């Protein structure tokens, strides 16, 4: 009696099918754990103290809290528009780190409030260079001149 389900290329035994299923799910789970581990490791690096005794996350929280009173409804709305391209699960984290950089720039410049200029500069400084194309596209769509920030975009 033939114990195969078919003949030729797709003929597999029940045991062979089970082993392939186990192998497939092993790779899926290992891949998921590697991706999760990568993001956990990045978060771990953010909370390690630097030479000054504060971590990157501590500094972000410091600048966000210190600049909280400088934010207007308009600047908050503009920041929300800037972070729209970020995928939903990561948007709050990205928004927090960008807001920290914007707040730092506003405070160090002695401004009475956070402006669009601060938001654009902070976004450029806080995000990876690969995200600049989204910013340029956004600024063009909203007819905002980005030539004053060209030196930051080219860094």
Phi, psi and omega in degrees: 000137181275126182264013180267150178279344181202194180228149175086220189299320185263016182278120179222150177276162177302322180293320179296317178300315180298317181293322177295321178296316178298316180297317179301310182292332175297314179294321179298313181293318178297318177298316179297318180293324178294316179296313178297319179297322178300312181291325177294321179295320177298318178295320178300317180295329179291332183265358176288133179293142176270190182299330181277359179093352179250145178274170177301320179294321177299316180294321177299312179299321179301309183291325178295313181293318182294328183263001185306319183286347181274346184281131174258168177298323180295316181290326175296317179295321179295319177298319177301320178294321181296325184267005179305320182292344181288133179304143185315309183297337183255355187297316181296320180293316179296317181299320180295314181291324177291318179298324178297316180293320178297314179299318179298314180297317180296316181292316181293335177274351179076022182288147178284340178205162177282128181248175176300322179302314178298319181297316181292315178299314180297321178297315181297316183290322187278339185256157176295155182303328181295340179277352182297329181295326177294320180295313180299316178299315179299315181294321177295316180299326181263012177053047177254127181290122181253010179298327178295345183253005184302322180296327177284325180290332182272358180290000000 
